[in-house]
Amino acid sequence: MAERPAPRLVEVHSSQRLTPHMQRVVLTGEALKGFPVGQEGANLKLLLPHPGDALPDLAAFPHGAGKRPVVRTYTVRHYHQASNQLTIDFALHGDEHMGPASRFAVNAKPGDKVGIAGPGPKKLENLDAEWFLFAADMSAIPAAAGIIESLPRDAMGHAFFEITSKADRQPVMAPPGITLHWLVHGDAQQPSTQLVDAISRLDWPQSAPCVFVAGEGSAVRAIRRYLIDQHDIPRKGMYASAYWKIGLSEDEHQVQKRSEQE
């Protein structure tokens, strides 16, 4: 097993509102040098200080002595090696649903310090598939978009993105053969079947796609079940992950996911 890389203490280069419900934070710093390239869409652990603390205690992560940082999982939107800048996008669901990570993103100022750990492995390995199918809500668009922009320029397929408002459409430098479908669902705290409904209306090619599905738990389950039942896509033939669940905090959701895997 490869040795886990040490957490890095990095600093904010910039923070901007990308769309009404998406905040983009760019990180940099000496400790970021050597960050692996080509890991767009891979998971990152964001290590935040506790309220009242200036810095996170990186030595306490993951199981060291001290006060373990507040840990949240995000994804690599892009890493630009020449400028040593790491881009992370944060979905925003309104003040009443703002957690520690989105609060950090909205309030981040140049020079603010934060820890990161990772990245994890790539979510899709077969980038030479005959065609691709992506389905993502606001929480998973950063991962999906990062992967899409990494695909070969002759890649074919469809990407279904569920967004909070029309204004949440964002530039995605997709290969010409990847069709982007934007579906508006105004209240993320209410269940939605838009993604699975749209996928079910596809004119399905004969070959099996390479699949990325991520977002709210019930929507991910519905899409995965449809792909297995109607198109015989094996579970191992897709990346399908619940990034969050209506009614649960991230900590509660992670506890539930671990219990379901046992």
For each residue, the residues with C-beta under 8 A, 3 or more apart:
1:
2:
3:
4: 117
5: 8 117 118
6: 58
7: 45 47 58 61 115 116 117
8: 5 29 31 32 35 58 115 116 117
9: 29 31 55 56 58 113 114 115
10: 27 28 29 31 32 86 113 114 115 116
11: 27 28 29 110 111 112 113 114
12: 15 25 26 27 108 109 110 111 112 113 114
13: 26 27 28 85 110
14: 25 26 110
15: 12 23 24 25 26 105 106 108 109
16: 23 24
17: 20 22 23 24
18: 22 23 24 89 170
19: 22 163 167 168 169 170
20: 17 92 164 165 167 168
21: 91 92 93 138 163 164 165 168
22: 17 18 19 89 90 91 92 138 141 142 168 170
23: 15 16 17 18 89 90 92 102 105 106
24: 15 16 17 18 77 87 88 89 90
25: 12 14 15 87 88 89 90 105 108
26: 12 13 14 15 85 86 87 88
27: 10 11 12 13 32 85 86 87 88 114 116
28: 10 11 13 32 83 84 85 86
29: 8 9 10 11 32 84
30: 33
31: 8 9 10
32: 8 10 27 28 29 35 84 85 86
33: 30 84
34:
35: 8 32 79 81 84 86 119
36: 39 79 119
37: 79 81
38: 122 150
39: 36 42 76 79 119 122
40: 76 77 78 79 146 147 149 150
41: 75 76 122 123 124 143 144 146 147 150
42: 39 75 76 118 119 120 121 122 123
43: 73 74 75 118 119 120
44: 73 74 75 76 88 116 117 118 119 120
45: 7 61 71 72 73 116 117 118
46: 71 72 73 74 88 101 104 114 115 116
47: 7 56 58 61 69 70 71 114 115 116 117
48: 56 69 70 71 72 100 101 104 114 115
49: 53 54 55 56 69 70 113 114
50: 53 56 67 69 70
51:
52:
53: 49 50 56 57 67
54: 49 113
55: 9 49 113
56: 9 47 48 49 50 53 61 69 70 113 114 115
57: 53 60 61 66 67 68 69
58: 6 7 8 9 47 61 69 115
59: 64 65 66
60: 57 64 65 66 67 68 69
61: 7 45 47 56 57 58 64 68 69 71 115 117
62: 68 117
63:
64: 59 60 61 68
65: 59 60
66: 57 59 60
67: 50 53 57 60
68: 57 60 61 62 64 71
69: 47 48 49 50 56 57 58 60 61 115
70: 47 48 49 50 56 100
71: 45 46 47 48 61 68
72: 45 46 48 99 100 101 250
73: 43 44 45 46 250
74: 43 44 46 88 89 90 101 142
75: 41 42 43 44 88 142 143 146
76: 39 40 41 42 44 79 86 87 88 119 146
77: 24 40 87 88 89 142 145 146
78: 40 86 87 146 149
79: 35 36 37 39 40 76 85 86 87
80: 83 84 85 86 87
81: 35 37 84
82:
83: 28 80
84: 28 29 32 33 35 80 81
85: 13 26 27 28 32 79 80
86: 10 26 27 28 32 35 76 78 79 80 116
87: 24 25 26 27 76 77 78 79 80
88: 24 25 26 27 44 46 74 75 76 77 105 142
89: 18 22 23 24 25 74 77 141 142
90: 22 23 24 25 74 101 102 105 106
91: 21 22 102 138 139 141 142
92: 20 21 22 23 98 102 105 106
93: 21 97 98 102 138 164 188 189
94: 97 98
95: 98
96:
97: 93 94 189
98: 92 93 94 95 102 103 106
99: 72 102 103 249 250
100: 48 70 72 103 104
101: 46 48 72 74 90 104 105
102: 23 90 91 92 93 98 99 105 106
103: 98 99 100 106 107
104: 46 48 100 101 107 108 114
105: 15 23 25 88 90 92 101 102 108
106: 15 23 90 92 98 102 103
107: 103 104
108: 12 15 25 104 105 112 114
109: 12 15 112
110: 11 12 13 14
111: 11 12
112: 11 12 108 109
113: 9 10 11 12 49 54 55 56
114: 9 10 11 12 27 46 47 48 49 56 104 108
115: 7 8 9 10 46 47 48 56 58 61 69
116: 7 8 10 27 44 45 46 47 86
117: 4 5 7 8 44 45 47 61 62
118: 5 42 43 44 45
119: 35 36 39 42 43 44 76
120: 42 43 44
121: 42
122: 38 39 41 42 125
123: 41 42 143 147 212 239
124: 41 127 147 210 212 239
125: 122
126: 129 210
127: 124 150 151 152 155 210
128: 152
129: 126 132 155 209 210
130: 156 205 207 209
131: 155 156 157 205 207 209 210
132: 129 148 151 155 156 157 158 159 178 209 210 211 212
133: 157 158 159 199 209 210 211 212 213
134: 144 147 148 157 158 159 160 161 211 212 213
135: 159 160 195 196 199 212 213 214 215 223
136: 139 140 141 143 144 159 160 161 162 212 213 214 215
137: 140 141 161 162 163 185 188 192 195 214 215 216 219 243
138: 21 22 91 93 141 162 163 164 168 188 215
139: 91 136 214 215 216 243 244
140: 136 137 143 144 214 215 241 243
141: 22 89 91 136 137 138 144 145 161 163 170
142: 22 74 75 77 88 89 91 145 146
143: 41 75 123 136 140 146 147 212 214
144: 41 134 136 140 141 147 148 159 161 212 214
145: 77 141 142 148 149 170 172
146: 40 41 75 76 77 78 142 143 149 150
147: 40 41 123 124 134 143 144 150 151 212
148: 132 134 144 145 151 159 172 174 175 178
149: 40 78 145 146 172 173 174
150: 38 40 41 127 146 147
151: 127 132 147 148 155 174 175 178
152: 127 128 155 175
153: 175 176
154: 175 177
155: 127 129 131 132 151 152 175 177 178
156: 130 131 132 175 177 178
157: 131 132 133 134 177 178 179 209 210
158: 132 133 134 178 179 181 202
159: 132 133 134 135 136 144 148 172 174 178 179 180 181
160: 134 135 136 181 183 195 198 199
161: 134 136 137 141 144 180 181 182 183
162: 136 137 138 183 184 185 192 194 195 215 219
163: 19 21 137 138 141 166 168 169 182 183 184 185
164: 20 21 93 138 168 184 185 186 188
165: 20 21 168 184 186
166: 163 169 182 184
167: 19 20
168: 19 20 21 22 138 163 164 165
169: 19 163 166 182
170: 18 19 22 141 145
171:
172: 145 148 149 159 180
173: 149
174: 148 149 151 159 178 180
175: 148 151 152 153 154 155 156 178
176: 153
177: 154 155 156 157
178: 132 148 151 155 156 157 158 159 174 175
179: 157 158 159
180: 159 161 172 174
181: 158 159 160 161 198
182: 161 163 166 169
183: 160 161 162 163 194 195 198
184: 162 163 164 165 166
185: 137 162 163 164 188 190 192 194
186: 164 165
187: 190
188: 93 137 138 164 185 216 246
189: 93 97 246
190: 185 187 246
191: 216 218 219 246
192: 137 162 185 195 216 219
193: 196 197 219 222
194: 162 183 185 197 198
195: 135 137 160 162 183 192 198 199 215 219 222 223
196: 135 193 199 200 219 222 223 226
197: 193 194 200 201
198: 160 181 183 194 195 201 202
199: 133 135 160 195 196 202 223 226 227
200: 196 197 226 230
201: 197 198
202: 158 198 199
203:
204: 231
205: 130 131 209
206:
207: 130 131
208: 231 232 233 237
209: 129 130 131 132 133 157 205 233
210: 124 126 127 129 131 132 133 157 237 238
211: 132 133 134 227 233 237 238 239 240
212: 123 124 132 133 134 135 136 143 144 147 238 239
213: 133 134 135 136 220 223 224 227 238 239 240 241
214: 135 136 137 139 140 143 144 220 239 240 241 242 243
215: 135 136 137 138 139 140 162 195 219 220 242 243 244
216: 137 139 188 191 192 219 220 242 243 244 245 246
217: 220 221 242 244 245 246 253
218: 191 221 222 245 246
219: 137 162 191 192 193 195 196 215 216 222 223
220: 213 214 215 216 217 223 224 240 241 242
221: 217 218 224 225 242
222: 193 195 196 218 219 225 226
223: 135 195 196 199 213 219 220 226 227 240
224: 213 220 221 227 228 235 238 240
225: 221 222 228 229
226: 196 199 200 222 223 229 230 231
227: 199 211 213 223 224 230 231 233 238
228: 224 225 231 232 233 234 235
229: 225 226
230: 200 226 227
231: 204 208 226 227 228
232: 208 228
233: 208 209 211 227 228 237 238
234: 228 237 238
235: 224 228 238 240
236:
237: 208 210 211 233 234
238: 210 211 212 213 224 227 233 234 235
239: 123 124 211 212 213 214
240: 211 213 214 220 223 224 235
241: 140 213 214 220
242: 214 215 216 217 220 221 245 253 257
243: 137 139 140 214 215 216
244: 139 215 216 217 248 250 253
245: 216 217 218 242 248 253 256
246: 188 189 190 191 216 217 218
247:
248: 244 245 252 253 256
249: 99 252 253
250: 72 73 99 244 253 254
251: 254 255
252: 248 249 255 256
253: 217 242 244 245 248 249 250 256 257
254: 250 251 257 258
255: 251 252 258 259
256: 245 248 252 253 259 260
257: 242 253 254 260 261
258: 254 255 261 262
259: 255 256 262
260: 256 257
261: 257 258
262: 258 259
